[in-house]
Amino acid sequence: MADIPVRCFAVSVVLLRVVDGQPEVLLLRRNHTLVGEWCQVAGAIEDGEKAWEAALREVKEETGLACNRWYSADICEQFYEADCDAITLLPVFVGFVDSQAIVVINHEHSESRWVSFEEALTMVPFAGQRHVLRHVKVEFVDRKPVRHLLITAAGI
């Protein structure tokens, strides 16, 4: 019997802000992998990094934003990649930013957009992304996040 490898080499981040009492999610339009698709921040974990450190670095590199609260989302984005016959898991993090923070995208993206959760669900291409967004809305917007998920080691 053959095994399907499970890989975990990257992270995913849902960035949130609140404007006039309404939560918004940041989506980025991809320039490279998944060209033209709307996605949240994501990227590889570098040697020696913890997953949460990689996620914070990716937020800074891809958006120029700094988070004022930083959480483990208590969920992993997961998908099967047929080309390498592997299951990929990405730990998900949630970052809250100031409502007036300016997004500065890098070369990996052509556009950024703050949208409602409802709109985000229609924009992202994969069911796994929609699952993550629904989870984040329930656990980080509709209710106060569990304090045990707060990452304070991040120096935020």
N, C-alpha and C positions, 0 to 999 in steps of 0.2 A: 504494500500500500504506500503510495506517495503522499508526502506532506506538502501543504501549501505554506510557504514561509509568511510570517507576520513581521512587517517592518515598521519601525518607528524612528524616523529620521528628520521629521519636520514638525512645525507647530502651526496652529491656527488661532487667530485673534478676532473677537467681535468687539469693535469699538463703539461706545455709546456716548451720547450727549443728550441733555434735556434742554429743549427750547420751548419757552412759553408753556412749561408743564408737560410737554409731549416728548416722549423718548424718540431718538433717531439713531439709526445704525449707519455706519460708514461702509460703503461699497466702493471697490476700485475696479476699473475696467482693465483687464490684462492686455499686455503688449507682447508677451512671450508665450509661455505655456498657456494653453486655453485662450488663445488670442481672441479678443473681443468679448469675452465672458465677464460678467460681474461677479466678484468674489470678495471675501473679507481678506484682511491681512494674513499672509501665510509665508513661511520660509523655512529653510533648513536650519538644523541645529549644528553649530560648529563644534569642532573638537574642544573639549574642556568646558563647554557651556552646559548649564542646567537648562531644561526646557523653558522655564519661565524667563531666564535671562535671554535666551534666543528670541522669545516672543517679544520682549521689551525692545531688543535691538531691532527686530524686524519692523515694529511699529515706528521707531525713530527713522529707520532707513527709508521705509516705504511712504510715510506720511508726514514726517517731521514733527509729529505730535508727542506730547508728554502726558502720561496718564496721572491723574490725581488719586485714583483708587485702582487697585490691581488684584484680580481674583483668578483662582483656578475655577473653570466653569463646571468642574465635576462631570465632565463628559469628554468623549473623544470623537472626532470626526473619523469615519472609517469608510474605506472603499476598496474594491477589488480592481487591480490593474492587470488586464489580460496580457499586455505585452511582456510583462515579467512574471506572470502567474503568481502574484503575491497580494496579500492583504496589507493595506497600509493603514496605520492608526496615527492620528495627529492629536495630541492633547490640545484642548481648547482653553483659551484664557479670555477673560473679559476685562476691558479697560474702560474707565470712565474719563472723559476729557471735558474741559471747560466748554461751555456753549459758544464762546467767541473764538475758540482756538482755530487757527488757520491751517488748513491742510496743504502741504507741499509734497506732491507726488514725485517719485523718482522715475527713472527710465523704464522701470518694469510695468508702468501703467500709463494709459492715455487719458484717463479721466477719473475723477472722484465724485461721489454724490452722497449726501446725507439724505436718508429716506426713512419712512415709517417702517415698522416691522411688516405690515401688510404689503407694502410695495416691495420690500426686500424679498419677501417670499415669492413674488412673481418674477423677480429679476435673476436670482441665482439659478444656475443650471442643474444642480444635482440635489437629489432627495436628501442626501446626508447633510448638505448645507441647510436645507429647510428644517430638518430635524434639529440641528444645532440651534438655529435661530429661534424656533419655538421654545426649546428648552431655556435659552437665555432670557427670553421674554418672561416666561413663567417664574424662573428662579432669581432673576436680577432686576426685573422691572415691576412685575405684578406683586412681588413680595420682597421684603428686605433680604438681601443675600445672607446666607449663613456665615457667621463671623469666622468660622473655622476655614473657610475658603479664601479669606483675605490673605494676600501674600505681603507680609511686612518686610521681609528680608530684601525686597526690591528697593528699599530706601525711598519709597514714595511717601 
